[in-house]
Amino acid sequence: MPANRNEKIIKIVKSAAADFLQRESNGASLITVTDANLSNDEKYATILFTVLPTEKEQAALEFAKRMRSEFKEYVKTHTKLGKIPLFDFAIDLGEKHRQKIDLISLKNK
């Protein structure tokens, strides 16, 4: 599979996930889609996101996981992807660690 195709699918999935989560969430927290991972066979995709305030992370993750089948239907109707992968959601721990490093480096200046 060409990397360019993979990148296009990821871009479409990220955009759809951001729109979907914004529409469907109750607004108690800010959910930001940061990345998506797609398996080589395009059967599975994991959407990574961050949550503010961080105290609402677990609730947001549970919400996103509950909405997986609705999100799949949303992708079917709002994108032109032919083969729709099975979706999962996860907190972007890499982004959390990057933010923590940035905070520490700012304190040390």
Biopython code that builds the backbone (N, CA, C, O; Angstrom):
import numpy as np
from Bio.PDB.StructureBuilder import StructureBuilder

atoms = [
    (1, "MET", "N", (0.847, -1.174, 0.000)),
    (1, "MET", "CA", (0.000, 0.000, 0.000)),
    (1, "MET", "C", (0.892, 1.236, 0.000)),
    (1, "MET", "O", (1.795, 1.345, 0.830)),
    (2, "PRO", "N", (0.653, 2.154, -0.908)),
    (2, "PRO", "CA", (1.459, 3.368, -0.932)),
    (2, "PRO", "C", (1.243, 4.207, 0.337)),
    (2, "PRO", "O", (0.133, 4.290, 0.863)),
    (3, "ALA", "N", (2.318, 4.815, 0.807)),
    (3, "ALA", "CA", (2.231, 5.637, 2.012)),
    (3, "ALA", "C", (1.288, 6.808, 1.794)),
    (3, "ALA", "O", (0.611, 7.240, 2.727)),
    (4, "ASN", "N", (1.239, 7.319, 0.588)),
    (4, "ASN", "CA", (0.377, 8.453, 0.288)),
    (4, "ASN", "C", (-1.094, 8.114, 0.518)),
    (4, "ASN", "O", (-1.846, 8.937, 1.040)),
    (5, "ARG", "N", (-1.503, 6.916, 0.134)),
    (5, "ARG", "CA", (-2.888, 6.472, 0.351)),
    (5, "ARG", "C", (-3.178, 6.383, 1.845)),
    (5, "ARG", "O", (-4.229, 6.821, 2.312)),
    (6, "ASN", "N", (-2.236, 5.812, 2.585)),
    (6, "ASN", "CA", (-2.376, 5.685, 4.031)),
    (6, "ASN", "C", (-2.535, 7.070, 4.665)),
    (6, "ASN", "O", (-3.396, 7.264, 5.523)),
    (7, "GLU", "N", (-1.719, 8.017, 4.250)),
    (7, "GLU", "CA", (-1.790, 9.385, 4.782)),
    (7, "GLU", "C", (-3.128, 10.035, 4.474)),
    (7, "GLU", "O", (-3.683, 10.739, 5.317)),
    (8, "LYS", "N", (-3.653, 9.809, 3.272)),
    (8, "LYS", "CA", (-4.954, 10.382, 2.902)),
    (8, "LYS", "C", (-6.069, 9.813, 3.773)),
    (8, "LYS", "O", (-6.938, 10.549, 4.240)),
    (9, "ILE", "N", (-6.041, 8.501, 3.989)),
    (9, "ILE", "CA", (-7.066, 7.866, 4.821)),
    (9, "ILE", "C", (-6.989, 8.409, 6.246)),
    (9, "ILE", "O", (-8.014, 8.722, 6.852)),
    (10, "ILE", "N", (-5.777, 8.519, 6.775)),
    (10, "ILE", "CA", (-5.596, 9.032, 8.132)),
    (10, "ILE", "C", (-6.124, 10.460, 8.234)),
    (10, "ILE", "O", (-6.789, 10.805, 9.211)),
    (11, "LYS", "N", (-5.838, 11.281, 7.251)),
    (11, "LYS", "CA", (-6.312, 12.671, 7.251)),
    (11, "LYS", "C", (-7.841, 12.726, 7.264)),
    (11, "LYS", "O", (-8.432, 13.512, 8.005)),
    (12, "ILE", "N", (-8.468, 11.899, 6.452)),
    (12, "ILE", "CA", (-9.937, 11.853, 6.388)),
    (12, "ILE", "C", (-10.514, 11.381, 7.721)),
    (12, "ILE", "O", (-11.481, 11.956, 8.221)),
    (13, "VAL", "N", (-9.921, 10.336, 8.295)),
    (13, "VAL", "CA", (-10.412, 9.777, 9.565)),
    (13, "VAL", "C", (-10.251, 10.791, 10.694)),
    (13, "VAL", "O", (-11.158, 10.959, 11.509)),
    (14, "LYS", "N", (-9.103, 11.467, 10.748)),
    (14, "LYS", "CA", (-8.878, 12.468, 11.792)),
    (14, "LYS", "C", (-9.907, 13.593, 11.706)),
    (14, "LYS", "O", (-10.474, 14.003, 12.719)),
    (15, "SER", "N", (-10.140, 14.081, 10.513)),
    (15, "SER", "CA", (-11.099, 15.166, 10.319)),
    (15, "SER", "C", (-12.513, 14.725, 10.702)),
    (15, "SER", "O", (-13.233, 15.455, 11.383)),
    (16, "ALA", "N", (-12.903, 13.534, 10.263)),
    (16, "ALA", "CA", (-14.235, 13.017, 10.594)),
    (16, "ALA", "C", (-14.377, 12.819, 12.106)),
    (16, "ALA", "O", (-15.425, 13.124, 12.675)),
    (17, "ALA", "N", (-13.328, 12.311, 12.755)),
    (17, "ALA", "CA", (-13.381, 12.085, 14.202)),
    (17, "ALA", "C", (-13.514, 13.408, 14.952)),
    (17, "ALA", "O", (-14.279, 13.504, 15.911)),
    (18, "ALA", "N", (-12.778, 14.420, 14.521)),
    (18, "ALA", "CA", (-12.863, 15.723, 15.175)),
    (18, "ALA", "C", (-14.277, 16.293, 15.049)),
    (18, "ALA", "O", (-14.833, 16.789, 16.028)),
    (19, "ASP", "N", (-14.858, 16.226, 13.855)),
    (19, "ASP", "CA", (-16.224, 16.718, 13.652)),
    (19, "ASP", "C", (-17.221, 15.923, 14.483)),
    (19, "ASP", "O", (-18.086, 16.496, 15.146)),
    (20, "PHE", "N", (-17.095, 14.609, 14.444)),
    (20, "PHE", "CA", (-18.032, 13.738, 15.154)),
    (20, "PHE", "C", (-17.987, 13.985, 16.660)),
    (20, "PHE", "O", (-19.029, 14.145, 17.295)),
    (21, "LEU", "N", (-16.784, 14.017, 17.230)),
    (21, "LEU", "CA", (-16.668, 14.203, 18.680)),
    (21, "LEU", "C", (-17.167, 15.581, 19.108)),
    (21, "LEU", "O", (-17.753, 15.725, 20.182)),
    (22, "GLN", "N", (-16.938, 16.586, 18.277)),
    (22, "GLN", "CA", (-17.433, 17.917, 18.600)),
    (22, "GLN", "C", (-18.966, 17.932, 18.607)),
    (22, "GLN", "O", (-19.580, 18.532, 19.490)),
    (23, "ARG", "N", (-19.568, 17.281, 17.636)),
    (23, "ARG", "CA", (-21.040, 17.258, 17.543)),
    (23, "ARG", "C", (-21.692, 16.438, 18.652)),
    (23, "ARG", "O", (-22.723, 16.826, 19.201)),
    (24, "GLU", "N", (-21.082, 15.305, 18.975)),
    (24, "GLU", "CA", (-21.726, 14.354, 19.866)),
    (24, "GLU", "C", (-21.392, 14.523, 21.347)),
    (24, "GLU", "O", (-22.138, 14.049, 22.204)),
    (25, "SER", "N", (-20.289, 15.188, 21.657)),
    (25, "SER", "CA", (-19.923, 15.315, 23.077)),
    (25, "SER", "C", (-20.823, 16.344, 23.755)),
    (25, "SER", "O", (-21.439, 17.183, 23.098)),
    (26, "ASN", "N", (-20.884, 16.262, 25.074)),
    (26, "ASN", "CA", (-21.768, 17.156, 25.825)),
    (26, "ASN", "C", (-21.123, 18.497, 26.147)),
    (26, "ASN", "O", (-21.762, 19.351, 26.761)),
    (27, "GLY", "N", (-19.883, 18.697, 25.751)),
    (27, "GLY", "CA", (-19.222, 19.970, 25.977)),
    (27, "GLY", "C", (-18.620, 20.130, 27.357)),
    (27, "GLY", "O", (-18.135, 21.210, 27.694)),
    (28, "ALA", "N", (-18.640, 19.077, 28.165)),
    (28, "ALA", "CA", (-18.071, 19.148, 29.509)),
    (28, "ALA", "C", (-16.552, 19.212, 29.469)),
    (28, "ALA", "O", (-15.916, 19.608, 30.447)),
    (29, "SER", "N", (-15.968, 18.822, 28.333)),
    (29, "SER", "CA", (-14.521, 18.855, 28.179)),
    (29, "SER", "C", (-14.191, 19.162, 26.721)),
    (29, "SER", "O", (-15.029, 19.021, 25.831)),
    (30, "LEU", "N", (-12.966, 19.578, 26.506)),
    (30, "LEU", "CA", (-12.485, 19.848, 25.159)),
    (30, "LEU", "C", (-11.722, 18.626, 24.676)),
    (30, "LEU", "O", (-10.674, 18.284, 25.224)),
    (31, "ILE", "N", (-12.247, 17.966, 23.648)),
    (31, "ILE", "CA", (-11.615, 16.780, 23.069)),
    (31, "ILE", "C", (-10.954, 17.202, 21.766)),
    (31, "ILE", "O", (-11.612, 17.711, 20.859)),
    (32, "THR", "N", (-9.627, 16.981, 21.683)),
    (32, "THR", "CA", (-8.872, 17.359, 20.502)),
    (32, "THR", "C", (-8.244, 16.118, 19.877)),
    (32, "THR", "O", (-7.434, 15.438, 20.506)),
    (33, "VAL", "N", (-8.621, 15.832, 18.645)),
    (33, "VAL", "CA", (-8.037, 14.708, 17.918)),
    (33, "VAL", "C", (-6.626, 15.114, 17.498)),
    (33, "VAL", "O", (-6.437, 16.125, 16.822)),
    (34, "THR", "N", (-5.644, 14.320, 17.903)),
    (34, "THR", "CA", (-4.246, 14.652, 17.628)),
    (34, "THR", "C", (-3.617, 13.775, 16.547)),
    (34, "THR", "O", (-2.702, 14.214, 15.851)),
    (35, "ASP", "N", (-4.098, 12.546, 16.402)),
    (35, "ASP", "CA", (-3.487, 11.643, 15.427)),
    (35, "ASP", "C", (-4.406, 10.455, 15.200)),
    (35, "ASP", "O", (-5.404, 10.278, 15.898)),
    (36, "ALA", "N", (-4.053, 9.651, 14.221)),
    (36, "ALA", "CA", (-4.746, 8.388, 13.961)),
    (36, "ALA", "C", (-3.720, 7.404, 13.436)),
    (36, "ALA", "O", (-2.800, 7.773, 12.706)),
    (37, "ASN", "N", (-3.886, 6.166, 13.809)),
    (37, "ASN", "CA", (-3.021, 5.088, 13.326)),
    (37, "ASN", "C", (-3.878, 4.130, 12.521)),
    (37, "ASN", "O", (-4.989, 3.788, 12.925)),
    (38, "LEU", "N", (-3.358, 3.699, 11.383)),
    (38, "LEU", "CA", (-4.072, 2.796, 10.499)),
    (38, "LEU", "C", (-3.229, 1.550, 10.296)),
    (38, "LEU", "O", (-2.035, 1.639, 10.010)),
    (39, "SER", "N", (-3.851, 0.388, 10.444)),
    (39, "SER", "CA", (-3.110, -0.862, 10.238)),
    (39, "SER", "C", (-2.735, -0.984, 8.760)),
    (39, "SER", "O", (-3.353, -0.358, 7.898)),
    (40, "ASN", "N", (-1.724, -1.790, 8.483)),
    (40, "ASN", "CA", (-1.243, -1.955, 7.107)),
    (40, "ASN", "C", (-2.314, -2.484, 6.169)),
    (40, "ASN", "O", (-2.330, -2.137, 4.988)),
    (41, "ASP", "N", (-3.209, -3.320, 6.680)),
    (41, "ASP", "CA", (-4.272, -3.867, 5.839)),
    (41, "ASP", "C", (-5.518, -2.973, 5.807)),
    (41, "ASP", "O", (-6.517, -3.323, 5.179)),
    (42, "GLU", "N", (-5.460, -1.835, 6.476)),
    (42, "GLU", "CA", (-6.536, -0.834, 6.522)),
    (42, "GLU", "C", (-7.805, -1.356, 7.188)),
    (42, "GLU", "O", (-8.883, -0.803, 6.970)),
    (43, "LYS", "N", (-7.699, -2.397, 7.988)),
    (43, "LYS", "CA", (-8.875, -2.947, 8.665)),
    (43, "LYS", "C", (-9.139, -2.307, 10.016)),
    (43, "LYS", "O", (-10.266, -2.342, 10.509)),
    (44, "TYR", "N", (-8.109, -1.720, 10.620)),
    (44, "TYR", "CA", (-8.228, -1.160, 11.968)),
    (44, "TYR", "C", (-7.635, 0.241, 12.014)),
    (44, "TYR", "O", (-6.586, 0.502, 11.425)),
    (45, "ALA", "N", (-8.308, 1.128, 12.710)),
    (45, "ALA", "CA", (-7.795, 2.484, 12.901)),
    (45, "ALA", "C", (-8.004, 2.878, 14.363)),
    (45, "ALA", "O", (-9.058, 2.620, 14.945)),
    (46, "THR", "N", (-6.991, 3.501, 14.941)),
    (46, "THR", "CA", (-7.081, 4.010, 16.298)),
    (46, "THR", "C", (-6.963, 5.524, 16.237)),
    (46, "THR", "O", (-6.000, 6.057, 15.687)),
    (47, "ILE", "N", (-7.939, 6.209, 16.801)),
    (47, "ILE", "CA", (-7.940, 7.661, 16.838)),
    (47, "ILE", "C", (-7.409, 8.095, 18.197)),
    (47, "ILE", "O", (-7.921, 7.683, 19.238)),
    (48, "LEU", "N", (-6.377, 8.933, 18.173)),
    (48, "LEU", "CA", (-5.754, 9.421, 19.401)),
    (48, "LEU", "C", (-6.236, 10.835, 19.677)),
    (48, "LEU", "O", (-6.367, 11.646, 18.761)),
    (49, "PHE", "N", (-6.499, 11.125, 20.944)),
    (49, "PHE", "CA", (-6.974, 12.462, 21.295)),
    (49, "PHE", "C", (-6.514, 12.866, 22.687)),
    (49, "PHE", "O", (-6.112, 12.033, 23.499)),
    (50, "THR", "N", (-6.585, 14.169, 22.940)),
    (50, "THR", "CA", (-6.306, 14.713, 24.263)),
    (50, "THR", "C", (-7.581, 15.335, 24.796)),
    (50, "THR", "O", (-8.505, 15.636, 24.040)),
    (51, "VAL", "N", (-7.622, 15.526, 26.122)),
    (51, "VAL", "CA", (-8.809, 16.057, 26.772)),
    (51, "VAL", "C", (-8.399, 17.136, 27.764)),
    (51, "VAL", "O", (-7.448, 16.971, 28.528)),
    (52, "LEU", "N", (-9.126, 18.231, 27.737)),
    (52, "LEU", "CA", (-8.976, 19.278, 28.750)),
    (52, "LEU", "C", (-10.327, 19.519, 29.373)),
    (52, "LEU", "O", (-11.301, 19.629, 28.628)),
    (53, "PRO", "N", (-10.461, 19.608, 30.651)),
    (53, "PRO", "CA", (-9.433, 19.378, 31.659)),
    (53, "PRO", "C", (-9.095, 17.888, 31.756)),
    (53, "PRO", "O", (-9.919, 17.029, 31.443)),
    (54, "THR", "N", (-7.882, 17.605, 32.192)),
    (54, "THR", "CA", (-7.404, 16.222, 32.214)),
    (54, "THR", "C", (-8.217, 15.343, 33.164)),
    (54, "THR", "O", (-8.213, 14.121, 33.021)),
    (55, "GLU", "N", (-8.901, 15.935, 34.113)),
    (55, "GLU", "CA", (-9.726, 15.150, 35.037)),
    (55, "GLU", "C", (-10.881, 14.459, 34.306)),
    (55, "GLU", "O", (-11.456, 13.498, 34.816)),
    (56, "LYS", "N", (-11.215, 14.950, 33.115)),
    (56, "LYS", "CA", (-12.336, 14.395, 32.343)),
    (56, "LYS", "C", (-11.878, 13.349, 31.315)),
    (56, "LYS", "O", (-12.686, 12.867, 30.521)),
    (57, "GLU", "N", (-10.581, 12.996, 31.329)),
    (57, "GLU", "CA", (-10.049, 12.060, 30.335)),
    (57, "GLU", "C", (-10.774, 10.724, 30.328)),
    (57, "GLU", "O", (-11.176, 10.240, 29.270)),
    (58, "GLN", "N", (-10.940, 10.136, 31.483)),
    (58, "GLN", "CA", (-11.539, 8.802, 31.542)),
    (58, "GLN", "C", (-12.981, 8.823, 31.034)),
    (58, "GLN", "O", (-13.399, 7.926, 30.302)),
    (59, "ALA", "N", (-13.729, 9.839, 31.421)),
    (59, "ALA", "CA", (-15.110, 9.950, 30.952)),
    (59, "ALA", "C", (-15.163, 10.147, 29.441)),
    (59, "ALA", "O", (-16.014, 9.568, 28.767)),
    (60, "ALA", "N", (-14.257, 10.961, 28.910)),
    (60, "ALA", "CA", (-14.221, 11.204, 27.465)),
    (60, "ALA", "C", (-13.833, 9.928, 26.710)),
    (60, "ALA", "O", (-14.394, 9.632, 25.655)),
    (61, "LEU", "N", (-12.879, 9.183, 27.254)),
    (61, "LEU", "CA", (-12.466, 7.932, 26.615)),
    (61, "LEU", "C", (-13.615, 6.922, 26.615)),
    (61, "LEU", "O", (-13.863, 6.259, 25.608)),
    (62, "GLU", "N", (-14.304, 6.808, 27.730)),
    (62, "GLU", "CA", (-15.445, 5.888, 27.803)),
    (62, "GLU", "C", (-16.537, 6.307, 26.816)),
    (62, "GLU", "O", (-17.140, 5.460, 26.157)),
    (63, "PHE", "N", (-16.789, 7.610, 26.717)),
    (63, "PHE", "CA", (-17.772, 8.123, 25.770)),
    (63, "PHE", "C", (-17.385, 7.756, 24.334)),
    (63, "PHE", "O", (-18.204, 7.242, 23.573)),
    (64, "ALA", "N", (-16.121, 8.028, 23.976)),
    (64, "ALA", "CA", (-15.654, 7.751, 22.614)),
    (64, "ALA", "C", (-15.756, 6.261, 22.290)),
    (64, "ALA", "O", (-16.183, 5.888, 21.197)),
    (65, "LYS", "N", (-15.369, 5.420, 23.228)),
    (65, "LYS", "CA", (-15.440, 3.977, 22.999)),
    (65, "LYS", "C", (-16.898, 3.512, 22.846)),
    (65, "LYS", "O", (-17.181, 2.618, 22.049)),
    (66, "ARG", "N", (-17.811, 4.110, 23.600)),
    (66, "ARG", "CA", (-19.237, 3.768, 23.471)),
    (66, "ARG", "C", (-19.781, 4.160, 22.102)),
    (66, "ARG", "O", (-20.716, 3.535, 21.600)),
    (67, "MET", "N", (-19.203, 5.184, 21.503)),
    (67, "MET", "CA", (-19.722, 5.741, 20.254)),
    (67, "MET", "C", (-19.041, 5.172, 19.000)),
    (67, "MET", "O", (-19.226, 5.703, 17.905)),
    (68, "ARG", "N", (-18.258, 4.102, 19.152)),
    (68, "ARG", "CA", (-17.520, 3.560, 18.003)),
    (68, "ARG", "C", (-18.426, 3.182, 16.831)),
    (68, "ARG", "O", (-18.123, 3.523, 15.688)),
    (69, "SER", "N", (-19.521, 2.490, 17.093)),
    (69, "SER", "CA", (-20.379, 2.064, 15.980)),
    (69, "SER", "C", (-21.073, 3.265, 15.340)),
    (69, "SER", "O", (-21.245, 3.300, 14.122)),
    (70, "GLU", "N", (-21.473, 4.251, 16.148)),
    (70, "GLU", "CA", (-22.070, 5.470, 15.592)),
    (70, "GLU", "C", (-21.047, 6.235, 14.755)),
    (70, "GLU", "O", (-21.385, 6.812, 13.722)),
    (71, "PHE", "N", (-19.783, 6.233, 15.215)),
    (71, "PHE", "CA", (-18.741, 6.902, 14.446)),
    (71, "PHE", "C", (-18.519, 6.204, 13.110)),
    (71, "PHE", "O", (-18.315, 6.865, 12.091)),
    (72, "LYS", "N", (-18.554, 4.894, 13.104)),
    (72, "LYS", "CA", (-18.393, 4.157, 11.847)),
    (72, "LYS", "C", (-19.493, 4.537, 10.862)),
    (72, "LYS", "O", (-19.223, 4.735, 9.677)),
    (73, "GLU", "N", (-20.721, 4.639, 11.341)),
    (73, "GLU", "CA", (-21.831, 5.061, 10.485)),
    (73, "GLU", "C", (-21.630, 6.496, 10.003)),
    (73, "GLU", "O", (-21.933, 6.820, 8.855)),
    (74, "TYR", "N", (-21.115, 7.355, 10.891)),
    (74, "TYR", "CA", (-20.838, 8.742, 10.521)),
    (74, "TYR", "C", (-19.808, 8.786, 9.390)),
    (74, "TYR", "O", (-19.971, 9.545, 8.434)),
    (75, "VAL", "N", (-18.759, 7.984, 9.491)),
    (75, "VAL", "CA", (-17.731, 7.944, 8.451)),
    (75, "VAL", "C", (-18.326, 7.440, 7.144)),
    (75, "VAL", "O", (-17.999, 7.961, 6.078)),
    (76, "LYS", "N", (-19.188, 6.441, 7.208)),
    (76, "LYS", "CA", (-19.828, 5.911, 5.998)),
    (76, "LYS", "C", (-20.631, 6.986, 5.276)),
    (76, "LYS", "O", (-20.596, 7.070, 4.048)),
    (77, "THR", "N", (-21.352, 7.805, 6.030)),
    (77, "THR", "CA", (-22.240, 8.783, 5.414)),
    (77, "THR", "C", (-21.568, 10.123, 5.104)),
    (77, "THR", "O", (-22.046, 10.861, 4.242)),
    (78, "HIS", "N", (-20.476, 10.448, 5.785)),
    (78, "HIS", "CA", (-19.866, 11.770, 5.621)),
    (78, "HIS", "C", (-18.520, 11.768, 4.899)),
    (78, "HIS", "O", (-17.922, 12.829, 4.720)),
    (79, "THR", "N", (-18.036, 10.611, 4.486)),
    (79, "THR", "CA", (-16.778, 10.548, 3.739)),
    (79, "THR", "C", (-16.979, 9.657, 2.523)),
    (79, "THR", "O", (-18.020, 9.020, 2.361)),
    (80, "LYS", "N", (-15.971, 9.627, 1.683)),
    (80, "LYS", "CA", (-16.032, 8.792, 0.488)),
    (80, "LYS", "C", (-15.079, 7.607, 0.594)),
    (80, "LYS", "O", (-14.631, 7.067, -0.417)),
    (81, "LEU", "N", (-14.773, 7.206, 1.835)),
    (81, "LEU", "CA", (-13.925, 6.030, 2.012)),
    (81, "LEU", "C", (-14.695, 4.797, 1.563)),
    (81, "LEU", "O", (-15.858, 4.617, 1.925)),
    (82, "GLY", "N", (-14.055, 3.964, 0.785)),
    (82, "GLY", "CA", (-14.709, 2.748, 0.312)),
    (82, "GLY", "C", (-14.745, 1.679, 1.383)),
    (82, "GLY", "O", (-15.806, 1.155, 1.721)),
    (83, "LYS", "N", (-13.594, 1.367, 1.904)),
    (83, "LYS", "CA", (-13.473, 0.333, 2.931)),
    (83, "LYS", "C", (-13.347, 1.032, 4.284)),
    (83, "LYS", "O", (-12.366, 1.734, 4.530)),
    (84, "ILE", "N", (-14.325, 0.845, 5.153)),
    (84, "ILE", "CA", (-14.334, 1.508, 6.453)),
    (84, "ILE", "C", (-13.673, 0.581, 7.479)),
    (84, "ILE", "O", (-14.112, -0.556, 7.656)),
    (85, "PRO", "N", (-12.625, 1.057, 8.153)),
    (85, "PRO", "CA", (-11.968, 0.205, 9.161)),
    (85, "PRO", "C", (-12.781, 0.113, 10.449)),
    (85, "PRO", "O", (-13.719, 0.882, 10.657)),
    (86, "LEU", "N", (-12.418, -0.820, 11.296)),
    (86, "LEU", "CA", (-12.965, -0.869, 12.653)),
    (86, "LEU", "C", (-12.213, 0.178, 13.468)),
    (86, "LEU", "O", (-10.985, 0.241, 13.415)),
    (87, "PHE", "N", (-12.936, 0.993, 14.214)),
    (87, "PHE", "CA", (-12.324, 2.099, 14.928)),
    (87, "PHE", "C", (-12.174, 1.815, 16.407)),
    (87, "PHE", "O", (-12.971, 1.100, 17.013)),
    (88, "ASP", "N", (-11.136, 2.392, 16.965)),
    (88, "ASP", "CA", (-10.950, 2.424, 18.407)),
    (88, "ASP", "C", (-10.453, 3.821, 18.751)),
    (88, "ASP", "O", (-9.939, 4.540, 17.893)),
    (89, "PHE", "N", (-10.610, 4.189, 19.998)),
    (89, "PHE", "CA", (-10.167, 5.492, 20.483)),
    (89, "PHE", "C", (-9.212, 5.286, 21.641)),
    (89, "PHE", "O", (-9.348, 4.335, 22.411)),
    (90, "ALA", "N", (-8.236, 6.193, 21.762)),
    (90, "ALA", "CA", (-7.273, 6.118, 22.856)),
    (90, "ALA", "C", (-6.775, 7.524, 23.186)),
    (90, "ALA", "O", (-6.756, 8.412, 22.334)),
    (91, "ILE", "N", (-6.375, 7.701, 24.438)),
    (91, "ILE", "CA", (-5.750, 8.945, 24.865)),
    (91, "ILE", "C", (-4.352, 8.998, 24.249)),
    (91, "ILE", "O", (-3.633, 7.999, 24.262)),
    (92, "ASP", "N", (-3.967, 10.140, 23.717)),
    (92, "ASP", "CA", (-2.648, 10.307, 23.107)),
    (92, "ASP", "C", (-1.617, 10.557, 24.205)),
    (92, "ASP", "O", (-1.385, 11.701, 24.597)),
    (93, "LEU", "N", (-1.010, 9.496, 24.693)),
    (93, "LEU", "CA", (-0.038, 9.604, 25.787)),
    (93, "LEU", "C", (1.232, 10.311, 25.334)),
    (93, "LEU", "O", (1.861, 11.013, 26.125)),
    (94, "GLY", "N", (1.613, 10.140, 24.085)),
    (94, "GLY", "CA", (2.795, 10.823, 23.562)),
    (94, "GLY", "C", (2.636, 12.335, 23.631)),
    (94, "GLY", "O", (3.569, 13.047, 24.000)),
    (95, "GLU", "N", (1.469, 12.815, 23.280)),
    (95, "GLU", "CA", (1.195, 14.250, 23.355)),
    (95, "GLU", "C", (1.188, 14.726, 24.806)),
    (95, "GLU", "O", (1.676, 15.816, 25.104)),
    (96, "LYS", "N", (0.640, 13.920, 25.702)),
    (96, "LYS", "CA", (0.645, 14.288, 27.125)),
    (96, "LYS", "C", (2.071, 14.418, 27.643)),
    (96, "LYS", "O", (2.384, 15.353, 28.379)),
    (97, "HIS", "N", (2.929, 13.488, 27.264)),
    (97, "HIS", "CA", (4.325, 13.535, 27.704)),
    (97, "HIS", "C", (5.047, 14.741, 27.109)),
    (97, "HIS", "O", (5.859, 15.373, 27.784)),
    (98, "ARG", "N", (4.757, 15.061, 25.852)),
    (98, "ARG", "CA", (5.364, 16.221, 25.218)),
    (98, "ARG", "C", (4.969, 17.500, 25.946)),
    (98, "ARG", "O", (5.804, 18.378, 26.161)),
    (99, "GLN", "N", (3.699, 17.607, 26.325)),
    (99, "GLN", "CA", (3.233, 18.790, 27.049)),
    (99, "GLN", "C", (3.915, 18.898, 28.415)),
    (99, "GLN", "O", (4.261, 19.992, 28.859)),
    (100, "LYS", "N", (4.103, 17.762, 29.069)),
    (100, "LYS", "CA", (4.766, 17.765, 30.369)),
    (100, "LYS", "C", (6.218, 18.223, 30.236)),
    (100, "LYS", "O", (6.709, 18.994, 31.060)),
    (101, "ILE", "N", (6.891, 17.750, 29.207)),
    (101, "ILE", "CA", (8.284, 18.163, 28.953)),
    (101, "ILE", "C", (8.347, 19.656, 28.670)),
    (101, "ILE", "O", (9.230, 20.349, 29.174)),
    (102, "ASP", "N", (7.410, 20.156, 27.863)),
    (102, "ASP", "CA", (7.373, 21.589, 27.579)),
    (102, "ASP", "C", (7.189, 22.400, 28.851)),
    (102, "ASP", "O", (7.841, 23.428, 29.037)),
    (103, "LEU", "N", (6.312, 21.944, 29.720)),
    (103, "LEU", "CA", (6.066, 22.642, 30.987)),
    (103, "LEU", "C", (7.314, 22.662, 31.857)),
    (103, "LEU", "O", (7.654, 23.693, 32.436)),
    (104, "ILE", "N", (7.995, 21.530, 31.950)),
    (104, "ILE", "CA", (9.231, 21.444, 32.751)),
    (104, "ILE", "C", (10.305, 22.348, 32.169)),
    (104, "ILE", "O", (11.009, 23.035, 32.909)),
    (105, "SER", "N", (10.436, 22.352, 30.840)),
    (105, "SER", "CA", (11.484, 23.173, 30.235)),
    (105, "SER", "C", (11.186, 24.668, 30.406)),
    (105, "SER", "O", (12.114, 25.472, 30.501)),
    (106, "LEU", "N", (9.926, 25.041, 30.447)),
    (106, "LEU", "CA", (9.559, 26.446, 30.680)),
    (106, "LEU", "C", (9.892, 26.865, 32.116)),
    (106, "LEU", "O", (10.320, 27.992, 32.363)),
    (107, "LYS", "N", (9.690, 25.944, 33.050)),
    (107, "LYS", "CA", (9.997, 26.240, 34.461)),
    (107, "LYS", "C", (11.486, 26.412, 34.678)),
    (107, "LYS", "O", (11.895, 27.172, 35.556)),
    (108, "ASN", "N", (12.310, 25.720, 33.896)),
    (108, "ASN", "CA", (13.753, 25.751, 34.070)),
    (108, "ASN", "C", (14.426, 26.921, 33.350)),
    (108, "ASN", "O", (15.641, 27.087, 33.457)),
    (109, "LYS", "N", (13.676, 27.715, 32.637)),
    (109, "LYS", "CA", (14.271, 28.859, 31.915)),
    (109, "LYS", "C", (14.444, 30.053, 32.804)),
    (109, "LYS", "O", (14.928, 31.092, 32.355)),
]
sb = StructureBuilder()
sb.init_structure("model")
sb.init_model(0)
sb.init_chain("A")
sb.init_seg("    ")
for serial, (resi, resn, name, xyz) in enumerate(atoms, 1):
    if name == "N":
        sb.init_residue(resn, " ", resi, " ")
    sb.init_atom(name, np.array(xyz, "f"), 0.0, 1.0, " ", f" {name:<3s}", serial, name[0])
structure = sb.get_structure()
